Amino acid sequence: MKIATKLIGLGFFVFGLSLLMGQSPQNYIYTSSGDLREIEKMIMREDIGGVQIVYNWKALEKSKDVYDFSVIEKDLDYLNSIHKKLFIQLQDRFFEPQARYIPDYLLSDKEYAGGLVAQYDNPGENKPVGSGWVTQQWNSAVQKRFQKLIEALAKKFDGKIQGINLPETAIDIEMKGDKTGFSCDRYFQAELENLKFARSVFHHSYVLQYVNFFPCEWDNDHQYMSRLFDFAYKNNIGLGGPDIVPNKKAQMKNSYPFFNQYKGKLSLVAMAVQEPTLTYKNPKTGKNFTKEEFTEYAENYLGVTIIFWSVESPWLRDS
């Protein structure tokens, strides 16, 4: 068993070297669970290395300490059968008002203070518009439960999946009058703690953190961004993000310059071209960014080694 474990670890190490030494980012598909058979033609392409699948917390923990990973096992078995790799995106924040996808006990038991807090399109305005929910990771009781889920996933899938990624750092909540104990520093620290914990239990699969913005910060004025990149560099943690948009002004004041600064230094850089990303236009051409434009910027400026492409990407749809 120890020899097998070492071989698995070596395999991921060799794979990591091949990514860093590769000439271009590898193409993966980004999707939700249950869609794999429907997009089999895309997955089977020779230029697709694997799939990143989003699984929400509630789908994996049916009740307290009762885990059901059958959906992941099914997806993994299918991908293994066609020699493709799996990245798990563990989702604890949601972008629709009705999406409250954490276990019911977190919503109802008093010690978890409701479990979720609302996200708003324009927090702080007189009439904020609800846009979704984020899990209270800064609540130690909630965070403990999230880390137990990560640990259970590691026991089952470490070395079997290519990697696990935690979702984007950006949240938009109403801080005035907050009763959950939120502070920007506590949120940042909770994100680091979850990342450190994931790295401590996943010994062979990649650990990846999506980072784009931090609440309360702009242009690294709290050193959240710089501290996260330094932490990832020192702890063998990959970084990425939900959007590759060449030279987008907001990202250029947040995560993008740090990806450029740490280019070639991180264990993995994996970023996505999701559905909203496809709507952005190149100001030079007035047209939507092409696959080649996304890829060139990802590779040459951001140092990306894997791109997770939306199934709506035209180059996938048209082929």
C-alpha positions in Angstrom: 0.0 0.0 0.0 2.8 2.4 0.9 4.5 1.7 -2.5 1.3 2.3 -4.3 0.7 5.6 -2.5 4.3 6.7 -3.4 3.7 5.9 -7.0 0.5 7.9 -7.1 2.3 10.8 -5.6 5.1 10.5 -8.1 2.6 10.4 -10.9 1.1 13.7 -9.9 4.6 15.2 -9.5 5.6 14.1 -13.0 2.3 15.4 -14.3 2.9 18.7 -12.6 6.3 19.0 -14.3 4.8 18.2 -17.6 2.3 21.0 -17.1 5.0 23.5 -16.2 7.2 22.5 -19.1 4.3 22.4 -21.6 4.2 24.9 -24.5 0.5 25.8 -24.1 -2.2 25.5 -21.4 -4.0 22.2 -21.4 -7.7 22.4 -22.2 -10.3 21.0 -19.8 -14.1 21.4 -19.7 -16.0 23.1 -16.9 -19.5 21.8 -16.1 -21.9 20.6 -13.4 -22.4 17.0 -12.4 -24.9 15.0 -14.4 -24.0 16.5 -17.7 -21.1 14.3 -18.7 -23.0 11.9 -21.1 -24.6 14.8 -22.8 -21.2 16.4 -23.6 -19.4 13.1 -24.3 -18.4 14.2 -27.8 -16.6 17.3 -26.3 -14.9 15.3 -23.5 -13.7 12.6 -26.0 -11.7 15.2 -28.0 -8.0 14.6 -28.1 -7.3 18.1 -27.1 -9.3 17.8 -23.8 -7.4 16.5 -20.8 -10.2 16.3 -18.3 -13.2 17.9 -16.7 -13.8 20.3 -13.7 -17.1 19.5 -12.1 -18.9 21.7 -9.6 -20.4 19.9 -6.6 -22.3 21.8 -3.9 -22.0 21.0 -0.2 -25.6 19.9 0.2 -25.3 17.3 -2.6 -22.4 15.7 -0.7 -23.5 15.8 2.9 -27.1 14.6 3.2 -27.4 15.1 6.9 -24.8 15.7 9.7 -21.9 13.4 9.2 -23.8 11.4 6.5 -21.8 11.8 3.3 -22.9 10.6 -0.1 -20.1 10.8 -2.7 -21.8 8.5 -5.2 -22.2 11.3 -7.7 -18.5 11.9 -7.7 -17.7 8.2 -7.9 -20.0 7.9 -10.9 -18.3 10.8 -12.7 -14.8 9.6 -11.8 -15.5 6.1 -13.0 -16.8 7.4 -16.3 -13.8 9.7 -16.8 -11.4 7.0 -15.8 -12.9 4.7 -18.4 -12.1 7.2 -21.2 -8.7 8.2 -19.7 -9.7 11.8 -18.7 -8.9 13.5 -15.4 -11.3 15.0 -12.8 -11.1 18.2 -10.9 -13.6 18.7 -8.1 -14.8 22.3 -7.4 -16.3 22.3 -3.9 -19.0 25.0 -3.9 -20.0 26.8 -0.7 -21.3 30.0 -2.3 -24.1 30.5 -4.7 -25.2 33.1 -7.2 -29.0 32.8 -7.4 -31.5 33.9 -4.7 -33.1 30.4 -4.4 -29.7 28.6 -4.2 -29.1 27.7 -0.5 -27.2 24.5 -1.1 -25.7 23.6 2.2 -27.0 20.9 4.6 -30.3 21.6 6.3 -28.8 21.3 9.8 -26.5 24.2 9.1 -29.5 26.4 8.2 -31.6 25.4 11.3 -29.2 24.6 14.2 -28.6 27.8 16.4 -24.9 27.2 16.7 -24.4 27.9 13.0 -26.3 31.2 13.0 -28.2 30.4 9.8 -25.1 29.0 8.0 -25.5 31.4 5.1 -25.4 35.1 4.6 -27.0 36.9 1.7 -25.0 38.3 -1.2 -26.2 41.4 -3.0 -25.6 42.9 -6.4 -25.0 46.3 -4.7 -24.4 46.0 -1.0 -24.7 49.2 1.0 -27.4 50.7 -1.2 -30.9 51.6 0.0 -32.6 48.8 -1.9 -30.0 46.0 -2.4 -31.0 43.3 -4.8 -30.4 39.8 -3.5 -28.1 37.8 -5.8 -27.2 34.7 -3.8 -25.7 33.3 -0.7 -22.3 32.6 0.8 -21.4 30.2 3.6 -20.2 31.8 6.9 -16.7 30.3 6.8 -15.7 32.9 9.4 -18.1 31.2 11.9 -15.8 28.6 13.5 -18.7 26.1 14.0 -19.6 26.3 10.3 -15.9 26.2 9.2 -15.4 23.0 11.3 -18.2 21.3 9.4 -16.8 22.4 6.0 -13.3 21.1 6.9 -14.8 17.7 8.0 -16.3 17.5 4.5 -12.9 18.2 2.9 -11.3 15.6 5.1 -13.9 13.0 4.1 -13.4 13.8 0.4 -9.6 13.4 0.9 -10.0 10.0 2.5 -12.0 8.8 -0.4 -10.4 10.6 -3.4 -6.9 11.8 -2.6 -4.7 10.5 -5.4 -7.7 9.4 -7.5 -8.8 12.8 -8.6 -6.4 15.3 -10.2 -7.3 18.0 -7.8 -9.8 19.8 -5.7 -10.5 23.5 -5.9 -12.1 25.9 -3.5 -14.3 28.6 -5.0 -13.5 32.2 -5.7 -12.6 34.6 -2.9 -14.9 37.4 -4.0 -18.1 37.9 -1.9 -20.6 40.8 -1.8 -22.4 41.0 1.5 -24.0 43.8 3.6 -21.5 44.4 6.3 -23.4 47.1 8.1 -25.5 45.5 10.9 -24.0 42.1 10.3 -24.8 39.7 13.2 -22.7 36.8 12.1 -19.3 38.0 13.4 -18.0 38.9 9.9 -15.0 41.0 9.4 -12.8 41.3 6.4 -9.8 40.1 8.3 -11.7 37.1 9.7 -12.9 36.2 6.3 -9.4 36.3 4.8 -8.0 34.2 7.7 -10.8 31.7 7.3 -10.0 31.3 3.6 -6.3 30.6 4.4 -7.3 28.2 7.2 -9.5 26.2 4.8 -6.8 26.1 2.2 -4.1 25.0 4.7 -6.4 22.3 5.9 -7.2 21.0 2.4 -3.5 20.9 1.7 -2.9 18.9 5.0 -5.3 16.2 4.0 -4.9 16.0 0.2 -1.3 14.7 0.0 -1.3 13.6 -3.7 -4.0 15.5 -5.6 -3.6 19.1 -6.4 -5.2 21.7 -4.1 -6.3 24.8 -5.9 -7.8 28.1 -4.7 -9.7 30.4 -7.0 -8.8 34.0 -6.2 -10.2 37.2 -7.9 -11.1 39.8 -5.3 -11.3 40.1 -1.5 -14.0 42.1 0.4 -12.7 45.4 1.7 -9.6 45.3 -0.6 -8.6 47.1 -3.7 -5.1 47.2 -5.3 -3.7 45.0 -2.4 -4.3 47.8 0.2 -4.9 45.2 2.9 -2.2 42.9 1.6 -4.7 40.1 1.3 -3.8 39.3 -2.2 0.0 39.4 -1.7 -0.3 37.3 1.4 -2.4 34.7 -0.3 0.0 34.3 -3.2 3.0 34.1 -0.8 1.1 31.5 1.3 0.3 29.4 -1.8 3.9 29.6 -3.1 5.3 28.4 0.3 2.7 25.6 0.8 2.6 23.9 -2.6 -0.9 25.2 -3.4 -2.2 26.1 -6.8 -4.1 29.2 -7.6 -6.6 30.2 -10.3 -9.8 32.0 -10.9 -13.2 31.9 -12.5 -12.5 34.4 -15.4 -9.8 34.9 -17.9 -10.5 38.4 -19.4 -7.4 39.9 -21.0 -6.3 43.2 -19.3 -9.7 43.6 -17.5 -9.2 46.7 -15.4 -10.8 45.4 -12.1 -8.6 42.2 -12.2 -5.5 44.3 -13.1 -6.0 46.0 -9.7 -6.4 42.8 -7.9 -5.3 39.2 -8.8 -3.8 39.5 -12.3 -0.5 41.3 -11.5 0.2 38.6 -8.8 -0.3 35.8 -11.3 2.2 37.5 -13.5 4.6 38.1 -10.7 4.4 34.4 -9.6 4.4 33.1 -13.2 6.3 29.7 -13.2 6.6 29.6 -9.4 3.3 28.1 -8.3 2.6 24.4 -8.3 -0.4 24.9 -10.6 -2.3 27.8 -12.2 -5.7 26.8 -13.5 -8.3 29.4 -14.6 -11.7 29.3 -16.3 -13.5 30.7 -19.2 -17.0 30.5 -17.9 -20.3 31.6 -19.5 -20.1 35.3 -18.5 -16.4 35.4 -19.6 -17.5 34.6 -23.2 -19.5 37.8 -23.4 -16.6 40.1 -23.0 -15.3 41.9 -26.1 -11.8 42.7 -27.2 -11.7 46.5 -27.2 -9.3 46.4 -30.2 -11.6 44.4 -32.4 -15.0 45.1 -30.9 -15.7 41.4 -31.1 -15.9 38.7 -28.4 -12.5 37.4 -27.4 -11.5 34.3 -29.4 -10.0 31.1 -28.1 -6.6 32.2 -29.3 -6.8 35.5 -27.5 -7.9 33.9 -24.2 -5.2 31.3 -24.5 -2.4 33.7 -25.4 -3.1 36.0 -22.5 -3.6 33.1 -20.1 -0.2 31.6 -21.1 2.0 34.6 -21.6 0.7 37.0 -18.9 -1.0 34.9 -16.3 1.1 31.7 -16.5 -1.9 29.4 -16.8 -1.3 25.7 -17.1 -4.9 24.5 -17.3 -7.9 26.3 -18.8 -11.4 25.1 -17.7 -13.6 26.0 -20.7 -17.4 26.4 -20.5 -19.3 24.0 -22.6 -20.8 27.1 -24.3 -17.4 28.0 -25.8 -17.9 28.4 -29.5 -14.8 26.4 -30.5 -16.3 23.4 -28.6 -19.8 23.9 -29.9 -18.8 24.4 -33.5 -16.5 21.4 -33.8 
